[in-house]
């Protein structure tokens, strides 16, 4: 663990306790605020995985996971907006692109917040976003179905597929501009506050120096597929927050239920992270999926128990219990792939 890691975890807890949790219901109903994002930027958490040479903390993955759990448990909407930021940082850190020198330090230091627009690559061989070469740069056409943090992000990591089957990633400003138009905000059952939109691309041109990565699609897919077989740390954060709420309900039955479910949560979390830390990414995928579906089961039990303990009051929009239950439902489908969906449905049948 780097020397900065404990300080960064403490900063995440302060951010969660003083800013995110008090504003979680407001963020859920009215949207994540620029003021909250300003506090996220000031906290230092955006640089958790960034290289130290560029102002990042270069902390171990375990620290990044713990921070994700803390933030998601406090306000999943704000967590999810900032979660988009870390993939661009990691990709830039290993890139030789000229854009690295322009963006990596401000992204690590929190001066800039990045979004991502590449989940549509998983639809290949369909190409929702097409990339063609033009003089001086690359042209993007098509539709990004899902972009989180519109109006909050400064830049975005945008991807598409070329005619010869290459996945290409490039940075663009996260604002309306010629060739880039957002849809109205998507109305979601949970995390509507994340300011998620679709992006209509009609001739957006980015300069060649903004290209970060370009390889055959299968090369990208080989590294992408195993990632989604592991539980998102946010699952453990939201489940933990629900159990804290349950334990605070005041009666012995609720406390006992919280204790039992907390032990289940600790066990599945331990198994999940052991697979991440001790087993190569492409191995034991069946075991990873089994642990992931068990994590979903504990998440569902925890959020349901918080609702049950709260009774009718838990369905008021001011109640954290209903918000946590909806956030849990969102996490069940977030980042879902065909393999994850099949494994989850099999587990539910069983």
N, C-alpha and C positions, 0 to 999 in steps of 0.2 A: 504494500500500500504506500502511495506517495505521501509526502508530508502534508500536502494540501487536502488529502482525501477526508480526514476527520473534520476539518474546518468546513469543507464543502457540504458534508452531510449535516452538520449543525446549521449551515446557512439554509439548506433545503427545509429543515424542520422549522426554522424561524419563518421562512416564506410560507410554509404550509399553515402554521398556527396563526400567524399574524395577518396574512393577506388572503390566501386561497380558501381556507375553510370558512372564515367569516363571510366571504363573498360567494360561496359555492351556489347557493340557491339563486342568487341574482344572476350569476354567470349562466346558470342553466336556463333561466327564463328569458333573460335580456341579452345575453351574449357576453363572451369574455371581453373585458374592457381593455382599452389601450393602457390604462393606469396599472392594471394587473400585469400586463406584459412588460411594462417598464420595470416593475419590481422583479419579475423573472430575469430580465436582462441584467439588472443590478446585482442580483444574488450570486452570480458566477456559475450557476448550474449549466448554462448553455455550453460551457467549455469543459465539461467533465471528462469527455473522451478526446479532447483536442490535444495536439502535440504541445509540449511545454515550450518549445522554441517559438511557437506562434501565440503564446499567451494562454494556452489551455492547461488543464490540470493533469492531463495524461494519466487519469486514475484507472485502476483495474475495472474490468467489467462488473465485478461484484459491487463496486461503489456506484456505478451508473445504475445498476438494477435497484439498489436500495433507494437511491434518490427517486427513481421512477415510482417505486411503491409509495414513498412518502407523498409525492405530489399527486398521484392518482387517488390516493385515499382521502386527500383534502379536497380536491376539485378535479374530477376527471376531465372536464372540458378544458381547463387551462393546461392540465398535464398533456392532453392530446395535441393541443396546438404546439407546445414546445417540443413534444416528442418528434415532430417532423424534422426538427432542426439537426438531429444528431447524425442521420445518414449522410447529408451533404458534407458535414464536417469530416466524417470518416473517409468519404470518397475523395475529398480534396486532399486529405493528409497523405494519400498514397498516389496522387496524380502528379504528373509532370506538366500539366497544362499551365499556360501563362496566367489563367484566372486564379490559380492557387495563391500567387503573391498578392493579388488584389483583394481577395475575399477571405482567405483562411484566418488571418489575424482578427479582423472585425467579427467574424462568426464565433471564434473562440472566446473573444473578450466580451461578447454580448452586445456589441455596438449594432450588429445586424442580426435579424432573425430570419431563418430560411424556412420555406415550405418545400413540399415535394409533390411531384406529379408524375408518378411512374407505375402505379399499381396496374394500369391498363396493359402493361407489358405481359402480364400473366394471361392475357386473352390470346396470345400468339398461337396459331398463325394468323388470326385476325389482327388487323392493324388499326386500332381506333385512332392512333396518331401516326402520321406518316412524315418521314424526314427526307428531304431532297437537298442536294448540293446546289447552291447558287453562288454567283461571284462574291467572294469575300466572306461567305458564311454558310449557314444551313437554314432551310425553310421548314417550318412545322405547320401541318394542316391536319384537321380532324377535331376530335372532342375528347377532352379529359373528363371522365364522368365524376371525379371526386377530387376536390382540392380544398384542404383545410387551412383556415387561418387567413382568408381573404380580407384585406384591409388591416391586418395585423402584421403580416410578414413583409419584409423588405425585398427579399429575393426568393426565387424558387429554383429548384433543381427539376428540370423538365426533360422527359424522355420520349422517344418515339422509335420507330423501326424504319430502316431504309429499304429501298427496293431489293437490295441484295441480302436482306435478312440480318442486318446488324442492329443491335440495340445501341442507341446513341443518347448520351446524357449531356445536357448543357445548362448553363445558368442564364436566367432572364430576370428582369425586374418584375416584381409581383405587383403589377398595376395594369389597368386598362391602357392599351396602346394599339397602334396599327397592327392588325393581325391577331390581337388577343382581346377577347371580351368575356367577362364572367356572366354566368346565368344568375337569375335571382337566387338568394340563399335557399338551400335545400331544407325542406321541412322534415325533420327526423323525429322519431319517437324518443330518442335520447341524444344528448350532445348536440342539439340544435345550436347551442351557444358557441360551438366551435367555428362559426362563420364559414361553413362548408358550402362550396358552390361547384358547378361544373365550369369548365373553360372551353370556350369556342375558339378554335385556332383556324385562322383563314389567312395564311401567308405571313405568319410571324417569322421574322428573320433575326437570327442571332449571329454575332460575328464568330469567325472560326476560333478565335482565342477564348471564347466562352465555352467551347466544348471540353468536357472533363474526361469522358470515357466513351470509347466506341469499339465494340467487339461483337462477334457473332452472338445472336440472341441466346443460343444454347449455352454459351459460356457464361452469360449472366444468369440464366435459369438454373444452372448447376449449383451456383452459390446461393441463389435465392430460395430454392425449394426447401432445404433443411431448416431455414430460419423460422418458418411458420409452423414447424412441427413442435416447437418449444412454447410453453406458456408465456404470454406477455406478462412482465412483472406487474403491470397494472391490475391484473386479475387478483394477485395477492394483496395489493394495496386496497382495492375496493372491498374485497372480502374482509380484510382486517378492520377497515373502517366500520363495516356493518356489524362485526362482532363487538367492537368497542361500543357501538350504539346499543346493541343487545345487552351487553354486560351492565350498561348504565341504566337499564330499564327499571331496576329497583327491586324486583322480586326474585326469590330463590330459583324459581323455575327458569327464568331467563338467564340468570347467571350460570346455572349448571349447563344449560344448552350452549352458552357462549364458550364455556371451558372445553366441552367435548368437541365442538366444531373447531376451536382454536388449535387443539391437538392435531386434528385431521389436517388443518391448513398447514401447520408446521411440517408435518410429515411429507405431504405432497410437494411443498415448496423445497424441502431438502432434496427429495428425489429429482425434481425438475432441474435444480441448479447443479446437482452432481452430474447429471447427464450433459449439461452445457459445459461444465468446467473440466470434466475428466474424460469425456468421450469425443473423438473427432466428429466434426459437424455432420458428415454424411453417413454416420453409422448409427445403428440401433434406432432407426426411424420408427419402427413399430412400438418400441418401448416409449419413445418420446411422445408419440400420439396417445398412447394409453395414459401416460401421466398427465398430458394436457387435458384429456377428457375428464380425468378425475379432479383436476383443478377446477374445471367448469362445474362439476357436481358440488364441490365444496362452496364455490362462489354462489351457486343457486341456493344452496341450503342456508348460507349465511345471510344473504339479502332477504330471503323469504322469512327467516326467523326474525329479522329486525322488523319486517312488516307485521308479522303475527303479534309480536310483543307490543307493537305500537297501536294495534287495533285500527279503528276507523280514523283516528287522528293521523295515522301514518300515511293516509292518502291525500292529505292536504298538500298543496304545492309548496308550502313552507317547511315540510317535513324532510329531513335528510333521508329517511328510510325509503320513500318512494323514488327519490332521485338515485340512490345507490342501487336500487333494484333495476331501474331502467339503464343505468350505466353498466350494470352487470350483463344485461341483455345485449347491449351494444358490443361489449368485449367478446361475447360468444361468436359474433360474426365478423369482427374487425380482423382484417388480414386473412380471411378464410380462403383456403385453396380447396381444390377438389379432394385431395387426400385428407385434409383436416375435416371437411364436411362429411365424407364417407365414414371416417373413424368415429366421429361424434354421433352420427345417426346409428351406427352399429352399436355403440355403447348404450344409447337410449333404448334401442330394441332389446338389448340384453337385460 
